[in-house]
């Protein structure tokens, strides 16, 4: 369920630019509230719901998994809407949320974005596993390098990001197709990127399984992937990501 909160009144469009006053505050932006309901897994009673909530929020890992699961549902809806309307697909991350709540409620409550009991969690908590991984890669330093012209982004990085997004969203056919070209680009662009044994081993493994990636992509064009082909796509994507991550850390 989606609902827009605190939406400002629409402003009249002006064709001509007008003088901007330095002390003018920007207009308030609307906030969207998204409620993801696990309707297929109802609780027998409130005691069971309470126990589930305690287990879910009992560790950082399970909390991150729950938030990630909810965001994947939202992203599937956004992707379907974008494709249906001919727009560019947009995906969100849990850390972009202004606030996140995990809880339970009756069908009537949840249909209106409310709940019986919930706890607020910080999706941007400094201890999150995702944030720690990002900090290791120092993304801000690299963005500065790209904008200043000192560094450029490789084509394989964009292609493999798309492959991972498709894979995480369950779009296996799209992931297989993105992986094929992303792997080909990586083998060329990062061939001599590092003098590191781990890098050489991973590149050799990707080269040896290049035809498996081609076969998975060919199968994706014709229909659904087999379980073995899905495992191939998942494994090769993970190896490609490891190559990129190692390069960012060691060359950064």
Rosetta blueprint (number, residue, H / E / L):
1 X L
2 X E
3 X E
4 X E
5 X E
6 X L
7 X L
8 X L
9 X L
10 X L
11 X L
12 X L
13 X L
14 X L
15 X L
16 X L
17 X L
18 X L
19 X L
20 X L
21 X L
22 X L
23 X L
24 X L
25 X L
26 X L
27 X L
28 X L
29 X L
30 X L
31 X E
32 X E
33 X E
34 X E
35 X L
36 X L
37 X L
38 X L
39 X L
40 X L
41 X L
42 X L
43 X L
44 X L
45 X L
46 X H
47 X H
48 X H
49 X H
50 X H
51 X H
52 X H
53 X H
54 X H
55 X H
56 X H
57 X L
58 X L
59 X L
60 X H
61 X H
62 X H
63 X H
64 X H
65 X H
66 X H
67 X H
68 X H
69 X H
70 X H
71 X H
72 X H
73 X H
74 X H
75 X H
76 X H
77 X H
78 X H
79 X H
80 X H
81 X H
82 X H
83 X H
84 X H
85 X H
86 X L
87 X L
88 X L
89 X L
90 X L
91 X L
92 X L
93 X L
94 X H
95 X H
96 X H
97 X L
98 X L
99 X L
100 X E
101 X E
102 X E
103 X E
104 X E
105 X L
106 X L
107 X H
108 X H
109 X H
110 X H
111 X H
112 X L
113 X L
114 X L
115 X L
116 X L
117 X E
118 X E
119 X E
120 X E
121 X E
122 X L
123 X L
124 X L
125 X L
126 X L
127 X L
128 X L
129 X H
130 X H
131 X H
132 X H
133 X H
134 X H
135 X H
136 X H
137 X H
138 X L
139 X H
140 X H
141 X H
142 X H
143 X H
144 X H
145 X H
146 X H
147 X H
148 X H
149 X L
150 X L
151 X L
152 X L
153 X L
154 X L
155 X H
156 X H
157 X H
158 X H
159 X H
160 X H
161 X H
162 X H
163 X H
164 X H
165 X H
166 X H
167 X H
168 X H
169 X L
170 X L
171 X L
172 X H
173 X H
174 X H
175 X H
176 X H
177 X H
178 X H
179 X H
180 X H
181 X H
182 X H
183 X H
184 X H
185 X H
186 X H
187 X H
188 X H
189 X H
190 X L
191 X L
192 X L
193 X L
194 X L
195 X L
196 X L
197 X H
198 X H
199 X H
200 X H
201 X H
202 X H
203 X H
204 X H
205 X H
206 X H
207 X H
208 X H
209 X L
210 X H
211 X H
212 X H
213 X H
214 X H
215 X H
216 X H
217 X H
218 X H
219 X H
220 X H
221 X H
222 X H
223 X L
224 X L
225 X L
226 X L
227 X H
228 X H
229 X H
230 X H
231 X H
232 X H
233 X H
234 X H
235 X H
236 X H
237 X H
238 X H
239 X H
240 X H
241 X H
242 X H
243 X H
244 X H
245 X H
246 X H
247 X H
248 X H
249 X H
250 X H
251 X H
252 X L
